[in-house]
Amino acid sequence: MTTINSTRIGESGRLVVFLHGLFGRGKNFTRIAKDIEPDFSSLLVDLPNHGESEWTETFDYVELADAVAAHIAEAVAPDDQPVHLVGHSLGGKVAMVLALRHPDLIDRLVVVDIGPNAGGSTGVFDHLLSSLAALDVDRIESRTEADEALRDPIPEAAIRGFLLQNLRPTSAGYSWQPNLALLHSSLDVIGDFPDMGDAVFDHRVLWVAGERSDYVDRDDLPQMRRLFPRTTLLTVKGSGHWVHSEKPREFVSALTAFLSRP
């Protein structure tokens, strides 16, 4: 089984497990985790091929979901109390598959700005992955130098800053924590959603969409409701794809209200 790294925040309240998106890591949710203390504790997971977690040879949503499920089961032992699960983008797809395959492990599910049919623009990710792979990290001497080298292909400073969180110093220079080669070759799979057969998750689900994002399409609602009959759709005004970082106050308010509801 794939080795997974995670960070625990808080000691009281029901455990909330957070799954990040493509190029992310568990600590992207640190602010949110601290904001929901002490009512909830949090487990910030590095998905396989990201952060400090192990790389895999192939990309498969079912395998990723099963690996995360095993890690969650180990984290909640011995009380075996179901956890709340929050997933953004890529992590949202992993979270949906996990909930459908391991419903006894999950109490409530929050899916952030992704749907069971939506992959967003793989062209954008293709460009970002190509730009990162083209950077000669063995010759880079600082993140500032890397930022300057990426300025032309990736002009948005906020996106560069987010991506450069994944650059780690080594004895030979720098290296990328994400498995860029695998992610790049798997973009079609990442943009897809596996056939889950007749599986249904009949617990409560909050489906969060950014108003300015095109990752959630209302045409996906019938499929979402088929898999998750108790889905409530919430659109966060003024937000793009990264709802939890663009509108953290609104996100925390919606999250805690949903998780605290009797």
C-alpha positions as CSV (number, residue, x, y, z in Angstrom):
1,M,0.0,0.0,0.0
2,T,1.2,3.5,-0.8
3,T,2.8,5.4,2.1
4,I,0.9,8.6,2.8
5,N,2.0,11.6,4.8
6,S,-0.4,13.7,6.8
7,T,-0.4,16.4,9.5
8,R,-2.7,16.4,12.5
9,I,-4.1,19.7,13.8
10,G,-6.2,20.0,16.9
11,E,-7.2,17.3,19.5
12,S,-10.9,17.9,20.1
13,G,-14.0,17.4,18.1
14,R,-14.9,15.1,15.2
15,L,-12.0,14.6,12.8
16,V,-12.2,16.4,9.4
17,V,-9.9,15.0,6.7
18,F,-8.8,17.4,3.9
19,L,-7.6,16.4,0.4
20,H,-5.9,19.0,-1.7
21,G,-6.0,19.6,-5.5
22,L,-3.4,19.1,-8.2
23,F,0.0,20.6,-7.4
24,G,-1.1,21.0,-3.8
25,R,-0.3,19.5,-0.4
26,G,-2.2,18.9,2.8
27,K,-0.8,22.0,4.5
28,N,-2.7,24.2,2.0
29,F,-5.6,23.7,4.4
30,T,-3.7,24.8,7.5
31,R,-5.6,28.1,7.9
32,I,-8.9,26.4,7.5
33,A,-8.0,23.7,10.0
34,K,-7.0,26.2,12.6
35,D,-10.2,28.3,12.0
36,I,-12.4,25.3,12.8
37,E,-10.7,24.5,16.1
38,P,-11.7,23.6,18.8
39,D,-15.0,22.3,17.4
40,F,-13.2,20.0,15.0
41,S,-9.7,18.5,14.6
42,S,-8.2,18.0,11.2
43,L,-6.0,15.6,9.2
44,L,-4.2,17.3,6.3
45,V,-3.3,14.6,3.8
46,D,-0.6,14.8,1.1
47,L,-2.1,12.8,-1.7
48,P,0.2,10.2,-3.4
49,N,2.5,11.9,-5.9
50,H,2.4,15.1,-3.9
51,G,4.0,16.6,-0.9
52,E,5.8,14.1,1.4
53,S,3.7,11.1,0.2
54,E,5.0,8.3,-1.9
55,W,5.1,8.4,-5.7
56,T,3.2,5.7,-7.6
57,E,3.8,4.1,-11.0
58,T,0.3,4.8,-12.3
59,F,-2.5,7.2,-11.7
60,D,-5.8,5.5,-10.7
61,Y,-8.6,7.2,-8.7
62,V,-9.7,3.9,-7.2
63,E,-6.2,3.1,-6.0
64,L,-5.7,6.6,-4.6
65,A,-9.0,6.5,-2.8
66,D,-8.2,3.1,-1.3
67,A,-4.8,4.2,-0.1
68,V,-6.2,7.3,1.5
69,A,-9.0,5.3,3.1
70,A,-6.5,2.9,4.6
71,H,-4.6,5.9,6.0
72,I,-7.7,7.4,7.5
73,A,-8.7,4.1,9.1
74,E,-5.3,3.9,10.7
75,A,-5.6,7.5,11.9
76,V,-9.0,7.0,13.6
77,A,-8.2,3.7,15.2
78,P,-9.1,2.5,17.7
79,D,-12.3,4.4,18.1
80,D,-13.3,3.9,14.5
81,Q,-15.6,6.9,14.5
82,P,-16.5,8.0,10.9
83,V,-14.8,11.2,9.8
84,H,-15.9,14.2,7.8
85,L,-14.1,14.4,4.4
86,V,-13.3,17.5,2.4
87,G,-11.8,17.4,-1.0
88,H,-10.9,20.2,-3.4
89,S,-10.5,19.7,-7.2
90,L,-8.4,16.6,-7.7
91,G,-8.8,15.9,-4.0
92,G,-12.6,16.3,-4.5
93,K,-12.6,13.5,-7.1
94,V,-10.6,11.2,-4.8
95,A,-13.0,12.1,-1.9
96,M,-16.0,11.2,-4.0
97,V,-14.5,7.8,-5.0
98,L,-13.5,7.2,-1.4
99,A,-17.0,7.9,-0.1
100,L,-18.6,5.7,-2.7
101,R,-16.2,2.8,-2.0
102,H,-15.9,3.2,1.8
103,P,-19.2,4.8,3.0
104,D,-18.8,3.4,6.5
105,L,-15.6,5.4,7.0
106,I,-17.2,8.8,6.1
107,D,-19.9,10.7,7.9
108,R,-20.3,13.9,5.8
109,L,-18.7,14.8,2.5
110,V,-17.7,18.2,1.2
111,V,-16.7,18.4,-2.5
112,V,-15.1,21.7,-3.5
113,D,-15.3,23.1,-7.0
114,I,-15.2,19.8,-9.0
115,G,-17.9,17.4,-10.3
116,P,-18.0,13.7,-11.1
117,N,-17.8,14.6,-14.8
118,A,-15.8,17.8,-14.7
119,G,-12.0,17.9,-15.4
120,G,-11.7,21.6,-16.1
121,S,-9.2,22.7,-18.7
122,T,-6.5,20.1,-19.1
123,G,-4.8,22.5,-21.5
124,V,-4.0,24.8,-18.6
125,F,-2.5,22.0,-16.6
126,D,-0.6,20.7,-19.6
127,H,1.0,24.2,-19.9
128,L,1.8,24.4,-16.2
129,L,3.3,20.9,-16.1
130,S,5.4,21.5,-19.2
131,S,6.6,24.8,-17.8
132,L,7.7,23.2,-14.5
133,A,9.4,20.3,-16.2
134,A,11.3,22.6,-18.5
135,L,12.9,24.4,-15.5
136,D,16.5,23.1,-14.9
137,V,16.1,22.7,-11.2
138,D,19.7,21.3,-10.8
139,R,21.0,24.7,-11.8
140,I,18.6,26.8,-9.8
141,E,20.2,28.4,-6.7
142,S,17.1,29.9,-5.0
143,R,13.3,30.1,-5.3
144,T,13.7,33.7,-6.4
145,E,15.7,32.5,-9.3
146,A,13.1,29.9,-10.1
147,D,10.3,32.4,-9.9
148,E,12.1,34.7,-12.3
149,A,12.7,31.8,-14.8
150,L,8.9,30.9,-14.7
151,R,7.8,34.6,-15.1
152,D,7.4,34.4,-18.9
153,P,5.6,31.0,-19.2
154,I,3.5,31.6,-16.0
155,P,3.0,35.4,-15.7
156,E,0.5,35.2,-12.8
157,A,2.5,35.8,-9.6
158,A,0.0,34.0,-7.4
159,I,0.0,30.9,-9.4
160,R,3.9,30.9,-9.5
161,G,3.9,31.3,-5.8
162,F,1.6,28.4,-5.3
163,L,3.6,26.1,-7.6
164,L,6.9,27.1,-6.1
165,Q,5.8,25.8,-2.7
166,N,6.5,22.4,-4.2
167,L,10.2,23.2,-4.9
168,R,12.5,21.6,-2.3
169,P,16.3,22.1,-1.8
170,T,18.5,19.0,-2.3
171,S,22.3,18.4,-2.2
172,A,22.4,18.9,-6.0
173,G,20.2,22.0,-6.2
174,Y,16.4,21.7,-6.1
175,S,13.7,19.1,-6.9
176,W,10.0,19.1,-7.4
177,Q,8.0,17.2,-4.8
178,P,5.1,16.3,-7.1
179,N,5.6,13.4,-9.6
180,L,5.5,15.8,-12.6
181,A,6.1,13.1,-15.2
182,L,3.3,10.9,-14.0
183,L,0.8,13.7,-13.6
184,H,1.6,15.1,-17.0
185,S,1.2,11.7,-18.7
186,S,-2.0,11.1,-16.8
187,L,-3.9,14.3,-17.5
188,D,-6.6,12.5,-19.5
189,V,-7.2,10.2,-16.5
190,I,-7.1,13.1,-14.1
191,G,-9.7,14.9,-16.1
192,D,-12.0,11.9,-16.2
193,F,-14.1,10.2,-13.4
194,P,-14.2,6.4,-13.0
195,D,-17.3,4.3,-13.5
196,M,-18.6,3.6,-10.0
197,G,-21.3,1.2,-11.1
198,D,-24.3,1.2,-8.9
199,A,-22.5,2.7,-5.9
200,V,-24.4,5.4,-3.9
201,F,-23.3,7.5,-0.9
202,D,-26.5,8.3,1.0
203,H,-25.0,10.6,3.7
204,R,-25.2,14.4,3.5
205,V,-23.0,16.0,0.9
206,L,-22.1,19.7,0.4
207,W,-21.1,20.6,-3.1
208,V,-19.3,23.9,-3.1
209,A,-18.8,25.9,-6.3
210,G,-16.9,29.1,-7.0
211,E,-19.1,31.7,-8.8
212,R,-16.3,32.6,-11.2
213,S,-15.1,29.1,-11.8
214,D,-16.0,26.8,-14.6
215,Y,-15.2,23.6,-12.9
216,V,-18.7,22.9,-11.7
217,D,-21.4,22.8,-14.3
218,R,-25.1,22.6,-13.3
219,D,-25.5,20.0,-16.0
220,D,-23.5,17.7,-13.7
221,L,-26.2,18.0,-11.0
222,P,-28.2,14.9,-12.1
223,Q,-25.0,12.7,-12.1
224,M,-24.0,14.2,-8.7
225,R,-27.5,13.5,-7.3
226,R,-27.4,9.9,-8.7
227,L,-24.2,9.1,-6.9
228,F,-24.9,11.4,-3.9
229,P,-28.7,11.8,-3.5
230,R,-28.4,14.1,-0.4
231,T,-26.3,16.7,-2.2
232,T,-26.8,20.4,-1.5
233,L,-25.1,22.8,-4.0
234,L,-23.6,26.0,-2.6
235,T,-22.2,28.7,-4.8
236,V,-19.7,31.1,-3.1
237,K,-20.0,34.6,-4.6
238,G,-16.9,36.2,-6.0
239,S,-14.8,33.1,-5.8
240,G,-12.8,31.3,-8.4
241,H,-11.6,27.7,-8.3
242,W,-9.6,28.0,-5.0
243,V,-12.6,28.7,-2.8
244,H,-10.9,27.9,0.5
245,S,-8.0,30.3,-0.2
246,E,-9.9,33.0,-2.1
247,K,-12.8,33.2,0.3
248,P,-11.6,31.6,3.6
249,R,-14.1,33.3,5.9
250,E,-17.1,32.3,3.7
251,F,-15.7,28.8,3.3
252,V,-15.2,28.2,7.0
253,S,-18.7,29.6,7.7
254,A,-20.3,27.2,5.2
255,L,-18.1,24.3,6.3
256,T,-18.8,24.6,10.0
257,A,-22.5,25.2,9.5
258,F,-22.8,22.0,7.3
259,L,-20.7,19.8,9.6
260,S,-22.5,21.0,12.8
261,R,-26.0,20.6,11.4
262,P,-28.0,17.9,13.4
